[in-house]
Amino acid sequence: MIRTRKKSIALFVTLIFVLGLMLPVSAFASTTYADFTSSYSFTTTGDNKEITGTAKVTEKAAATWDDTIYVKLTLPTGATFVKDPKDGTATNYFTLTNATATIEDSSKSMILLKLAGLAAGTVSAVEFKFNVTGESRLDIASGVSGDIKATVEVFRTTATAIAWSESDTRTIAKVAETGATVKAAAAKTVKAGNLNVAGADVTVEEALAKAIGAAEKITMRVLTSGVSINAASTAPVSNVSGAVPTVTVATSSIEVDMNGAQSTVLPGKIVFKPRLDVAPNVTGDIEVEVYSNTAGSKVKTTRLVIAKVGEVSGDVDKLKDNDGICYIGKTKTFGASFDLKAVSGTQFEANKVITLTLSDGKWGAGTAAADITAVGATWRGIYNDDKTIWLTITAATDKLSFSSFAVKAGGGVKPGAAALTIGGTAGVSGEVVIGQYASQFSISAEKPAVKLEALAQSAGNITIQEYTGGVFTGGRKIFLKLPAGVTFNGVPTVKRTGAGALGTIAVVENNSVLEIPITTASGGTGMTITISDIKYDMSRLALTGDVELTVLGEGAAPLNNSINAVDNKPLGKVANATASDAKAVTATFAVGDAGVAVKSGRTLVQVNLLCDVLGLQKSWDAATKTAYFVKDGKVVAFPMGENAIYINGVKVPVDQGGVIVSDFTYATLCGIQMAFGGELDWNNDTKTATFKFTK
């Protein structure tokens, strides 16, 4: 039986209940003793709202509960019972299974039950309900939206404490707006003169079940002149029961007659899927109007743009398997695939061109359609130094598919993404990554300074390391080729660590190429090759800057002894020295340093210091107090105290000439630059002149 008790709760029960509120929820997060379930219904805000959803707690297993079990329901803020349960009929608020209960405490937002009569060997349950007029129905405040969630808690007490407690928050209702919404998806782009092209879907959706009447007729009508509805259009209706709605497609409209059908629990939905015939003279937006013929209908008349007349465009779609790797120096067929999809219901036109240009590398086959697999387009050829494929669209279609991209990565290819740039006349552009280029091995080196026009110059050690074993296969050779003007002075020392074996090292091709035979490949463990004791003869043809070697090898057939073999492929470059002109000098002269002075804003340097640093010949005429400098047959005179210099006897006025300071002769850097050339810079912050000069 169910008993309602009006008097106050016993003190110990109150204390137990308060303790329960203070304990953290996480302490009772497991469900050892109870299972929680619920159902929900849709509703709106307002008073005395019938909720057909329920919240239920069930004993986990027989004999788990006893006569010290309490069950509590708490409603969320904004939702209350119409009447406090203690003032109503208990059976209108909850249903018991294999138990009796006493309402220990209650309010319009809470009910606390103490269970009794729990028979051994049976499973007990309490199910709360919210559907009795004037009692357990809910008053839902305005402003409440979304899910209404009730908290259900079950706990067992002892004389002094709560032994255990479990709880869950369950959805019993969802608050929705009244009426029905009318909306369109993003407007499609269509081309004038095309037939049977898709416009945007238009959806009429109820906020609550039964918002659209069973006798209503909902119509979508085209408003734009020159546009008609194609017979392929549809308008499916979902979440309704009873008779089947009737869909009528006419030249200017699509009509849905509910024909006695109506939603019951879930809100109903109509989705108009228009297919359009667009005349050649149509421009701009294509509009439709959605309305109901029923007086008092909750479907408001709405105008929508479902298409725009424009040029066909497309997007990359369904890109997958684009993580393949092509090692530099190798050929690879990437397993990537992607679609080009015409957007907004348009179609690619027949005979339009699609171009696919590699960001690096070249197409592998070069002269055949084996470079790519294309569906919907015909391979026409390659151009742009074998970097670009062009295809034509076979027939009008909304999708083109591409896969199996055969590429080759020569030695000049850099590690990174293998990307395709999409172009042509079909109206689609963009970039898509089909794989990755990666080095099979690394080449590194030190880079000491060497001098031009000098012999036996020591260069840096070079290290070649395989990332994976077997990159350099047995019976082949690696070649390191020097730039013009640089030759090897003797045969460097070459050592191998790891698996594999090397043959006899040689310097070939007029001492410009180092030849390293691989007699046995490294297999799965990889090898490291270290080249040391490298000396260069630097001729006058060598350039200043990095001395960069080209690394070649790994052709389609075993390499022969000639660096000019057609199967040799450049695999990379490495610099192991930096060349500079032996006659070039860069000197700095800072104000305050010995032998440096400033007069009239010009930097003057003691003559002896100038000659020592710049390599000039000098002489001194004591009678005329004139310092002379000689270089490459040119004679420049600096008369002390005169604002002029004489270059091979020709007087050149200057704003500051030579001076005597503390019995030492000084000449200006500007005068030296004017006479013999060079680059002169001044740093005003550090008061330092920098002179780049060729001896």
ABEGO torsion letter per residue (X at the ends): XBBBBABBBBAAAAAAAAAAAABBAAAAABBAABBBBBBBBBBBBEBGBBBABBBBBBBABBGABBAABBBBBBBBBGBBBABBAAABBAAAABBBBGBBBBBABBBAABBBBBBBGBBBGBBBBBBBBAABBGBABBBBBBGBBEBBBBBBBBBBBBAABBABBBBBBBBABBBBBBEBBBBBBBBBBBBBGBBGBBBBBBBBBBABBGABBAABBBBBBBABBGBBBBAABBBBBBGBBEBBBBBBBBAABBBBBAGGBBBAABBBBBBBBBBBBBBAABBEBBBBBBBBABBGBABBBBBBBABBBBBBBBBBBGBBGAABBBBBGBBBBBABBBBBBBBGGBBBBBGBBBBBBBABEBBAAGABAAABBBBGBBBAEBBGGGABBBBBBABBBABBBBBGBBBBBBAABBBEBBBBBBBEAAGBBEBBBAEBBBBABBBBBBBBBBBBGBBGBBBBBBBBBBABBGABBBGBBBBBBBBBGBBBBEBBBBBBBEBEBBBBBBBBGGGABBBBBBABBAEAAEBBBBBBGBBBBBBAABBBEBBBBBBBEGBABBBBABAABAABBBAEBBBABBBBBAABBBBBBBBGBBGBBBBGGBBBBBAAAAAAAAGBBBBBBAAAGBBBBBBGGBBBBBBBGBBBBBBGGBBBBBABBBBBBGGBBBBBAAAAAAAAEEBBBBBAAAGBBBBBBBX
